[in-house]
């Protein structure tokens, strides 16, 4: 593992150097929030942020992506043939990604890179991307990453990790991609390993103490799916939901999409667009039947997928990294932490014992 120290001047110069070989993305202040944007010209990442409103998942998984182009003009020899458009396969670098967001790509990869199916669009983008994390010193009050398999200075899914130090930053390379990026940036001023290890450990320990909310997930795997599906609390959970979809669009581990054709005259494109299980049309059949036509069914599906179905299918934690975005931004204050605790503690026999007797 390689440690380097980077002063403020070297940091800015290094970001500039990276732009000659990478498409560089980083946090940028937009209004009251920060967003990940491609850094063009002299732009540098604004590292003075707690968390971005949206995760950087769109770098790998664009909100709208053209899959094919086609023409129905029969005067052209290529009519009615789907053709993949020219792609920009320039290597990408995400600078300043939080560890929880980096972990999200590993969770999502299980869906797009399964033994049964490999999604070429997602995989090509992911493999072209180098993730440079930024240690989270001041987690938000809504963060619960330590309950979701991550931590403020975790390295899962990262190629390099940067932490702040007096006068600049310290960085460690985790993968060969990370080492190559640091070399391309000119960040090669070696740091004493013992000093670096102590700095990283101190930063990590101090940050973890600031995580104030723990969420119980230890019993989810043993719960029968149908017991949770039929639990009596779903109506209460869904009562205030307005099906706006904010939770799904903000979530770094949501992967649902729709495929649509957009045509003008004889020219058309087939696009893949983010979709939401909160939308009433999400599961509508061509026949008109909708197996999740009611709001409570859609709300239940979201939480069951993340906290039960994913657990049962992959056996490696929940489909959540504890970033807290959905908690902070839900307009009606639905809290995944409370729902997870209810699911984890649910006992159908105790619930039946408390039920009011019928006459």
N, C-alpha and C positions, 0 to 999 in steps of 0.2 A: 504494500500500500504506500503510495507516494504522497507526501505532504508538502505544500508550498505556501509561502506567504505572499500576499499581493497588496501593495499600497494603492491608494486611491487613483493615482496617476496610471499605474500599471493596469488597474482594473478597466479604466476608460479606454486606454490604448488597446487592451486585449479585446474588448468588445468590438472595437473598430476593425481589428485584424480578422476577427472571426467572420465578419460580413463578406470577406472575399471568397470564402469557401463554404459558408453555411447561410441558410435563411435563419436569422436569429430572432427569437421571440422572447419577450420579457414583460414584466408588469409595468403598466403605464397608468398614470393617474387620469381618470375620466370622471369629472364631476366630484361626487363624494366617494366614489369607489375606485378600485384599481381593476384593470382588465389586462389579460395577456394579448399583446399585439405584436405584429412583426415590426422589428426595429429597423427602420430604413434611415438613410442619411446619417446624421450625427446623433440620432436618438440612442439613449442608453436606458437600461432597465432602472426603474425607480424602486430601489430596494427598501424604502421606508413605507412598508405596507404590512398589515396584519394578515389579510387574506384577500384574494380577489373575489369579485362577485361571482364570476363564472370560473370554472376550472379551465386549464389549458387543454382539455380533451379534444377541442376542435382542431388543434394542430395535427392530430393523428386521424381524427374522425370528424370531418367538416360537417357543419350543420346542414349544408346542401352540397351534394357532390355529383357531378355528371359522370354517369357510368358509360353511356354509349351515345353516339350521334347517328342520325340516319336521315335519309331522304326518301320520299315517295314519288319523286319526279322520275317517271319511267324513261325520260330521254337520257338519263344518266346511267352509265353501266353499273354503278354501285347502288342502284335503287333497292330499297327494302333490305339492306344489309346493315346490321348493327356494327358500328366501328367504335373502338375505344378512342377517345380523344387523346391528343398529345398531353402527357403528364409532366409536371415539374418534379423531377426526382432529385433535385438538389438536396444534399444533406441538411438537416434542420437541427437547430440547437435551442432548447428551452432553458433559459437562464432564470433562476430564482423560483423554480417550482417547489412548492411545499412538499415535505415527505408524504403527507396523506394523499396528495394528488398523484404523486409518483406511484404509490401503491395501487391506486385505482386502475392504472393501466394493466397491472398484473392480474387484477380481478377480472377486468373486461376481456383480457386476452383469452381467458378460458372459454369465452363464448365465440370469439372470432378466430381462434386457433385451436379448435378441438380435434380429436382424432377423426371425427366423422366429417368435419367441414372446415376448410381454411378459407377465410375471406381475404382475397388478394389485395383489395383496396386498403383495408385496415392494416394488414401486415406489412405492405410495402411502405406505408407512411410510418408505421411504428419502427420498423427496422432502419429507416433513414434518419431517425431522431435520436439525438443525444440529450439526456436529461441531467441538468446541473441543478441540484437541490440547494435550497437556502434554509438553514436551520431556523426553526420557529422559536424565538425566545419568549414571546408573549402570546400564548394561545388565547383565542377568544373565549368568552364565557360559555359559548355554546359548543365548544370543541369537546369531543370525547374520543379522540384518536387512540388513546391507550386502551380503551375497551374494544376497539375494532381492529386490533392486530398491528397498529402502527405506533408512532411516537413522534414528538416534535422534532427529533433529530435522527429519525430512522433512515436507513439507507436502502431499504427494499425498493427495487425499481429504478434506482438512481445509477448514473454513470460517474457522478462526482458530487461531492457535498461541500458547500461553502458555509462558513460561519464568520460572524463579525469578530474583529479583534481591534485593538487600539491602532488607529492609523490606517485601517483597511480591512482585509479579510484573510482568512486561512482557508485552504482548500485541500481536500484529499481526493485522489483518483480512486475509483472503485472498480472500474472496468477498463478494458483496453480502449474503448470508445472515449471514456473520460480522460484517459492519459493523452490520447491523440488530440482532443479538443484543447486541453490545457497547454499542450505543446504549440498548437496552432495559434493560441492566444498570446504566447510568449510568457505564460505564467510558469516559470521554471526556477524561481528562487527558492531553493530547498529550505525546509524548516526542520529544526531538530525534532526527531520523532517523539521523544519523551515529552518535550514541551507541547507538541501538537496533540498527542494523545490526552494529555492533562486538560488542555483547552477544550477539546471536543467533549470530553467526559464531563467537565464542569458545566458547560453550556447545556448539555443534554439533561443532566440531573436537575439543574435549576429550572429548566422549562417544564419538566415532567411534574414538578411539585406544584405548578400553577394549573394543572388540569384538575378542576374542582368537581367534575361530574363523572361518576363511574356508572356504566350500564351493564346489567347482567345478561350474559348470552350463554352461560354454561349449560343450561338445560334445554336449549332449543332443539338440539339434535334428537333428544330422546322423546320429545313430544310427538304423539301421533298427529299427522297432518290434518286428519278430519276433525280431531278434537279442537285444534286451533281454528280450523275453517268454520266450525259451528259455534265458536265461542260467543257468548252473549254481549261482548263489549264492542263489537264492530259498529253497531248503530250509533253508539255514543262517540266513537272515534270519528265516524264519517259525518256526524250531524252538522258540523259547521263548514265542511269542505265545500268549496264552490267550483271544484274541477278546473281550476285555472291552469294547472300543469306546471306551475312555478317550481315545485319540488323536483319534478323529473328533468326539466331543462337545466336546472342548476346543478343537479347531481352528477358528479364525475363518473359514477359507475352505472348510470342508466345508458342502455345501448339500443333501445327500440328504434326502428326506422320504418318508413314507408317508401315505396317505389312508385313514381309517377312519370307519365309521359307528358311533355310539354311541347306543343306543336304550333307552328306559325306557317301557314301555307303548306308547302311540301317539305319543310325542314322541321326536324324534331330532335329532342334530346330525352334520354331516360335518366332521371335523377333519383338519388337516394337522399331522403330528408329525415332529420330527427322526427320521431313521433312520440306520443305520450299515452301511457295506459290510462291516464286520467280523462282522455277524450272520449266522449260517448260513441264516436264512430270507430274507435280503435279496433274493436272486435266485431263490428257489424258484418254479417254475412251478405253475400249477393242476394240471398233469398229474402233478406229483410230481417231475419232473426238475429238477435244480439244476445249472446250468452251472458254478457255483463252489461245489460241495459240500465241497471240501477246504480246510482252513485255509490251506495254502500258496497256493492260488488267490486267496483273499480278501486275503491280505497283499500278494501281487504286484499285485493290482488297485489297492489303495490307492496304492502308490508309483508304479505305471505311470500312473495317472490324474493324480496331482499333478505328476510329473516328466517325463512323456513325452506322454501323450495331450493334456493341456492345452497343452503347448508346441507340439505339431503343429497343434492346432486354431486357436489364437489367435496364435501366433507372437510373443508378448510376455511372455517370462519364464515362470517356474514358478508352479504354483498353491500357493504358500507364501510367507509374508511373513517367515519367520525369527524368529517370536516365541519359539520354543523350548519352548512349553507341552507338546507331546507328548514331548519329550526329558525334561523335568523330571518328568513324571507317569507315564510308562510304568512299570508295576509290574515289568516284566522287562527294562528297559533297552534296548529297541530304539531306535535313534538314526537319525532321518531324514537327518542330516548324513552319516553313514557310508554309508547306502544311496545317497544322491545321488552321493557321490564314487565309489562302485563302479560305478554306472550310467554316470556321465560318463566313466570311464576304461576301461570294458569293451571288450575287443577279442576277438571270437569266435575269430579265427585264433590269437591268442596262447593263449587258453584251450584250444583243441584241441591246440596243440603241447605243452601241459603235461599233457595227459591221459595217464593210464597206459595202456600198450599192453595190448590184450586177447590172450588166448591161446586 
